[in-house]
Amino acid sequence: MDRLYFYGLIYGIGLFALISSIVLSFIYFVIGRYLDIVGCLMAFILSLFLLFKFTEGKAKRDLK
């Protein structure tokens, strides 16, 4: 059950990063800035990094 929860956490993090990168690119598109593949990738990595920072402590606490 712990392994299933861990996989669910990783899947949720990936899904959140994907959605937030799409939202960020949409915001950049609305502002009028041209966002290429590198910008989308940077937004994806940034959102992953932020989410890992936020969930790192909770995940370590829950897995113990």
N, C-alpha and C positions, 0 to 999 in steps of 0.2 A: 504494500500500500504506500510506503514511503517513496519507493521508486516511481510509482504511478503519479504521485503528487509532484515529484521533482520534474518528471517529463511534462506534466501539465503546466508547471511554472515556466519552464523553458518555452513551451508552445505559446503560453500567454504573453511572455516577454517579446517573442518574435512577432506575434500578431499585433501587439501594441506598437512596436517599433514600425511595422509596415504601415499601419493606419496613421500614425503620427507623421511619418515621412510623406505620405500622400497628402495629408492635411497641410503640412508645411509647404510642399511644392505648390499646392493649390493657392495658398496665401501669397506666395511669391509670384505666381502667375497673375493673380488679381492685382497685386501692386504694380505689375508691369515689368518686373525684372525677368530677364531670361535665365531660366534654370536648366542647366544641362545635366548629363549623367553624373558628373562629378559632384555637382551641388546636391542632387538627390541622394547620392551615396553618402555625402557628408552629413546631410540631415538625418539619414538612417542611422549612421554611426553615432551621431550626437544623441539621438533619442534613445538608442540602446544604452549608451554610457550613462545617461541621466536615470533611466529606469533601473539599471543595475545598481547605481548609487543609492536609489531610494529603497530597493527591495533587498539589498545585500544583508543588512542587519536582520531583517525579518526572516529571510530564508535561512540564514545561519542559525537563528534561534529555533526555527521550526524543525530543522533537520536533526537537531541534537536529541 
